[in-house]
Amino acid sequence: MKKLAKTTTLLIIFTTLTILSIATVYVTHQPPTEETTTNTLCTYTSIANYNYTATLNPNTIYNNKTTLKQNEGTLYTEITNKINLTLTYTFAASITTETPTITYTTSQTLKTNAVQYEINRTTLTTTNQTTIRIDLPSIVVTELETTKRTLETETGTSSSTYALEISPAFTIDANTNVGQIHQTFAPTLTIDFERTDQGDIITIAELHQTKPGAITENQTITRYDILNQRGVSYILIVLSIAGLGFSTYFYMKTKPKQTTIPLEKLTAPYKDLIIEAQTPPQTPPGTTIIAVTTIKELAKTAEILAKPMILTKEPKPTLTIIDQNTIYQHTL
């Protein structure tokens, strides 16, 4: 019995270890064995700064002031004669580059509710300068109004609001010791002519625009700590399964074997008291059934009552004594 208790304890221990080692294998296989990180080797930026000066017609609201610059006041369409625009473009990189090549062009497009009309477009210009100052074509308000009315006459439309879109387009190419820079930049400026509750005004939006970029590389790192954890989990599961196999083997060897005694051998000492029946005897209502623990006790009862023991083999081998409303039974 002591040996059985030891093998039972070992079986429980190795069963628990096997479950834990399976869980360990599962957990260690959740994180990836490789990680990819992105390293920034170089950053660069294209910057566009617009500036304007409006020349004014004789006026009362600004005390006959002849010019109005950015942030100096509202541009009213009726007193604005002309708007002079400049664009300063700057390219900057975080590391030294070879002389960059910058190609650019600009265009002006008049937009109404019905049509878009390109007023002008400059030819492509190429330069190696990282700071470029561009004097954009002046916007003469009366000429723009005339073009707008012409378009409306031709299209049969009418609108109190319209816009002039300034559209530069820069292409930047530069070489560095970590790779090549190629960027396109289109810092569009919109000038709106609109009728509001403040009057007919001109608004100029997006005077400062930037576009960042970067040269990056991806680096893949092998997680050796995860690989080591997986290796340990494999060793644990092999050892625990081996221990489970051996402990199961020894448990089966030390476990007492339950021997089944043949029915004929069990009933042989009492064959003179036994009669065999095909089906179990009927149990009328109100009958008391007494379960007898041993065949020997049932045999004594049969001798006392002078009653036979009825043997039925189905569904289970059973010996029964019927004494009026009392039945004595023992299941073999």
C-alpha positions in Angstrom: 0.0 0.0 0.0 2.9 2.4 0.7 4.3 1.7 -2.7 0.9 2.4 -4.3 0.6 5.7 -2.3 4.1 6.8 -3.6 3.3 6.0 -7.2 -0.1 7.8 -6.9 1.7 10.9 -5.6 4.2 10.7 -8.4 1.5 10.4 -11.0 -0.3 13.5 -9.6 3.0 15.5 -9.5 3.9 14.6 -13.1 0.4 15.2 -14.4 0.5 18.6 -12.9 3.9 19.3 -14.3 2.8 18.2 -17.8 -0.2 20.6 -17.7 2.1 23.4 -16.5 4.7 22.7 -19.2 2.1 22.7 -22.0 0.9 26.1 -20.7 4.5 27.3 -20.7 5.0 26.2 -24.3 1.8 28.1 -25.3 2.8 31.3 -23.4 6.3 31.3 -24.9 5.0 31.0 -28.4 2.8 34.1 -28.1 5.5 36.8 -28.6 7.3 36.9 -32.0 10.9 35.8 -32.2 11.7 38.8 -34.5 11.0 42.5 -34.1 11.2 45.1 -36.8 12.1 48.6 -35.8 12.2 51.7 -38.1 15.3 53.9 -37.7 15.2 57.5 -39.0 18.5 58.3 -40.8 17.7 61.7 -42.1 14.8 64.2 -41.8 14.1 67.0 -44.3 11.5 69.7 -44.7 10.1 71.9 -47.4 8.8 75.2 -46.2 6.7 77.8 -48.1 6.1 81.3 -46.7 3.8 83.7 -48.6 3.8 87.4 -48.1 1.7 90.0 -49.7 1.3 93.8 -50.0 -2.0 95.2 -51.3 -2.1 98.7 -52.9 -5.2 100.5 -52.1 -7.4 103.1 -53.9 -8.2 106.3 -52.1 -10.3 105.4 -49.1 -11.8 106.6 -45.9 -11.7 103.4 -43.8 -7.9 103.4 -43.7 -7.5 107.2 -43.9 -6.2 107.1 -47.5 -3.5 104.6 -46.6 -2.0 103.4 -49.9 -0.7 100.0 -48.9 -1.9 97.2 -46.6 0.4 94.3 -45.6 -0.3 91.0 -43.9 -2.1 91.3 -40.5 -2.6 95.0 -40.9 -6.3 94.9 -41.6 -9.1 93.6 -43.7 -8.8 93.7 -47.5 -12.0 95.2 -48.9 -12.6 94.4 -52.6 -13.9 97.9 -53.5 -10.7 99.7 -52.3 -8.1 97.1 -53.2 -6.3 97.9 -56.5 -3.6 95.3 -56.7 -2.1 92.5 -54.6 1.6 91.8 -54.9 2.6 88.3 -53.7 6.0 86.8 -52.9 6.8 83.2 -52.1 9.9 82.2 -50.2 10.7 78.5 -50.4 13.2 76.8 -48.2 14.6 73.3 -48.2 16.4 72.0 -45.0 17.8 68.5 -44.1 19.1 67.2 -40.8 22.3 66.0 -42.4 24.6 67.3 -45.0 23.4 66.8 -48.6 25.1 67.1 -51.9 23.9 70.2 -53.9 20.2 69.6 -54.3 18.3 70.0 -57.6 15.0 71.9 -57.2 12.6 72.3 -60.1 9.5 74.4 -59.8 6.7 76.1 -61.7 3.8 78.2 -60.6 0.3 78.8 -62.0 -2.8 80.9 -61.2 -6.3 79.6 -61.7 -9.6 81.5 -61.4 -12.4 79.4 -59.9 -16.0 80.2 -60.0 -19.0 78.1 -59.2 -19.3 77.1 -62.8 -15.7 77.0 -64.3 -12.0 76.9 -63.6 -9.8 79.1 -65.8 -6.0 79.1 -65.7 -4.8 82.7 -66.0 -1.1 82.0 -66.3 1.6 79.3 -65.8 5.3 79.8 -65.6 7.9 77.6 -67.3 9.9 75.0 -65.4 12.8 76.5 -63.5 15.7 74.5 -62.1 18.0 75.7 -59.4 20.5 74.4 -56.8 19.6 77.0 -54.2 17.9 75.8 -51.0 16.2 79.1 -50.4 14.2 80.6 -53.4 12.4 83.9 -53.5 9.7 84.0 -56.1 7.8 87.2 -57.1 4.5 85.9 -58.2 2.4 87.8 -60.9 0.6 90.7 -59.4 -3.2 90.3 -58.9 -5.0 93.3 -60.4 -8.5 93.2 -58.9 -10.3 95.0 -61.8 -8.7 92.7 -64.4 -9.7 89.7 -62.4 -13.2 91.0 -62.1 -13.3 91.5 -65.9 -12.1 87.9 -66.5 -14.7 86.6 -64.1 -17.6 88.5 -65.8 -16.4 87.3 -69.2 -16.5 83.7 -68.0 -19.9 84.2 -66.4 -21.3 85.7 -69.6 -20.0 82.8 -71.7 -21.3 80.2 -69.3 -24.6 82.0 -68.4 -23.9 81.9 -64.7 -23.5 84.5 -62.0 -21.8 84.4 -58.6 -20.8 87.0 -56.0 -18.0 84.8 -54.7 -15.0 83.4 -56.5 -11.4 82.4 -55.8 -7.9 82.7 -57.2 -5.7 79.7 -56.6 -1.9 80.1 -56.6 -0.4 76.7 -57.2 3.4 76.3 -57.1 4.9 72.8 -57.6 8.4 71.9 -56.4 10.3 68.8 -57.1 13.4 68.2 -54.9 16.2 65.7 -55.5 19.2 65.5 -53.3 21.8 62.8 -52.4 23.0 62.1 -48.9 25.4 59.4 -47.4 22.3 57.5 -46.1 20.2 57.6 -49.3 18.5 59.8 -51.9 15.9 62.4 -51.2 13.0 62.8 -53.6 10.1 65.0 -52.6 7.3 66.9 -54.3 5.7 69.9 -52.6 2.6 71.9 -53.8 1.9 74.7 -51.3 -1.3 75.9 -52.8 -2.5 79.4 -51.7 -6.2 80.3 -52.0 -7.4 83.9 -52.3 -11.2 84.2 -51.8 -13.3 87.1 -53.0 -16.5 86.8 -51.1 -19.5 88.8 -49.9 -20.0 88.6 -46.1 -21.9 90.4 -43.4 -18.7 92.5 -43.1 -18.9 93.5 -46.8 -17.1 92.4 -49.9 -13.7 91.2 -48.6 -10.6 89.4 -49.8 -9.2 86.6 -47.6 -5.9 84.9 -48.2 -5.4 81.5 -46.5 -2.5 79.1 -45.9 0.3 81.7 -45.9 2.7 79.3 -44.1 2.9 75.7 -45.3 5.4 72.8 -44.6 5.9 69.3 -45.7 8.2 67.0 -43.7 9.9 63.9 -45.0 12.5 61.3 -43.8 14.9 58.6 -45.0 14.3 55.5 -42.9 15.5 51.9 -42.7 13.9 48.9 -41.2 16.0 46.8 -38.8 15.0 43.3 -37.8 16.1 42.1 -34.4 16.1 38.4 -33.3 14.6 38.0 -29.8 17.1 35.5 -28.4 15.4 35.7 -25.0 12.2 34.4 -26.5 14.1 31.6 -28.3 15.8 30.7 -25.0 12.4 30.6 -23.2 11.0 28.4 -25.9 14.0 26.0 -25.6 13.5 25.8 -21.8 9.8 25.1 -22.3 10.6 22.2 -24.7 12.9 20.7 -22.2 10.3 21.0 -19.4 7.6 19.3 -21.5 9.9 16.5 -22.6 10.9 15.8 -19.0 7.4 16.1 -17.6 5.9 13.8 -20.3 8.7 11.3 -19.7 8.0 11.4 -15.9 4.3 11.1 -16.5 4.9 8.0 -18.7 7.1 6.3 -16.0 4.9 7.2 -13.1 1.8 5.9 -15.0 3.7 2.6 -15.7 4.7 2.1 -12.1 1.3 3.1 -10.9 -0.3 0.4 -13.1 2.2 -2.1 -11.8 1.6 -1.4 -8.1 -2.2 -0.9 -8.4 -4.0 -4.0 -7.0 -5.6 -6.1 -9.7 -9.2 -6.7 -9.3 -10.0 -10.3 -10.1 -13.4 -11.3 -11.2 -14.7 -14.6 -9.8 -16.8 -16.6 -12.3 -20.5 -16.8 -11.5 -20.5 -20.6 -11.3 -17.7 -20.5 -8.7 -19.6 -18.0 -6.6 -22.8 -20.0 -6.6 -21.2 -23.5 -6.4 -21.4 -23.8 -2.6 -25.1 -23.0 -2.6 -26.2 -24.8 -5.7 -28.7 -26.9 -3.7 -30.5 -23.7 -2.7 -30.5 -22.1 -6.1 -33.0 -22.4 -9.0 -32.4 -20.4 -12.2 -35.1 -18.3 -13.9 -35.1 -16.7 -17.3 -36.6 -13.4 -16.1 -36.6 -11.6 -12.8 -39.6 -12.3 -10.6 -42.5 -9.8 -10.6 -42.6 -7.3 -7.8 -46.2 -6.6 -6.8 -47.1 -3.2 -5.3 -46.4 -2.9 -1.6 -43.6 -5.4 -1.6 -40.6 -4.7 0.7 -37.2 -5.3 -0.9 -34.3 -6.1 1.4 -30.8 -5.9 -0.1 -28.6 -8.6 1.5 -24.8 -7.8 1.5 -23.4 -11.3 1.0 -24.5 -14.4 -0.7 -23.7 -16.3 2.5 -26.2 -14.2 4.5 -28.8 -14.7 1.7 -28.2 -18.5 1.9 -28.8 -18.5 5.6 -32.1 -16.6 5.0 -33.1 -19.2 2.4 -32.5 -22.0 4.9 -34.4 -20.3 7.7 -37.4 -19.5 5.4 -37.1 -22.8 3.6 -37.3 -20.8 0.4 -35.1 -21.2 -2.8 -32.8 -18.6 -4.1 -33.9 -17.6 -7.6 -31.0 -16.8 -9.9 -31.5 -14.4 -12.8 -28.6 -13.4 -15.1 -30.1 -10.4 -16.8 -29.7 -7.5 -16.6 -27.3 -8.3 -13.7 -26.7 -11.7 -12.0 -29.1 -11.5 -9.0 -30.2 -13.9 -6.3 -33.7 -13.4 -5.0 -35.8 -14.9 -2.2 -39.5 -14.3 -2.2 -41.3 -14.5 1.1 -44.9 -13.3 0.7 -44.7 -9.4 0.5 -40.9 -9.4 1.3 -38.1 -9.9 -1.2 -34.5 -10.6 -0.2 -32.0 -9.8 -2.9 -28.3 -10.0 -3.5 -26.6 -8.7 -6.7 -23.5 -10.8 -7.6 
